[in-house]
Amino acid sequence: MDIQQVIQKFVDLKWLGAAQMIEALQIQEPISTADVLNVLNDIAVTQENYFAVNRQLRLKKAAKLRWPDAQVEDYDYRCETKEVQYLIGKACETNWVKEHSHQVITGSSGTGKTTLACGIANKLIMQGYSVKMWRYNDLVFELALHEKEGTYPQMLRKICKFNVLVIDDWALFPLTNKQRQMLYEVIERREQVGSLIITSQYDFDKWHEAIGEQTIADAVLDRITAMSDNITLRGDPKRKSHRAKGGKSC
């Protein structure tokens, strides 16, 4: 570790005044003592960690996950197929987010779709990605409310700012014409700029019926399925253990 590396750390942290002060001291009286350099470096590293931890806390609060403490490691997925285990591991990485791809988690009630989605979301938050979770019906109704109040464009821009949008209980009920148009606009606006994690009790072939109008349903599904991995859960990851950790009530 030399003085220039320490100065660069301070610059990266945007401590420009401190970096300038160290450079000035270096000109006046070169700092060569290893202990002094180590102290300066420790200060920079500590501040880096402080920023990182606080950013994670802010991201986690903004995400509003249904199970805020969900961790993929808490569950044993050996009951699932090797392919599903592979896809879960792949979803816990970040390449798919960088590529603006999606994760679709399907399975019957009780198979742990929401818990897995929250666990994956927490992995992404730890890597600094912004996440927002909505239930399918809550998202649709909130969009309708903003449209009624004249703030729909602002709401749409807000949704598009998140790196990952988690939509829970997708296709749980049929949509009105206005609702399906707004849902399409959300999916279309986020294409190539953000990723989705979708959970649903129904396979893809049932989504047309829930969305309704054929043309819009085709457009929505094409934008999702063309760039997604489908994790189909069959087992039971013991959801009760998560409720003991304080999952949010409905």
Disulfide bonds with the S-S distance in Angstrom:
none
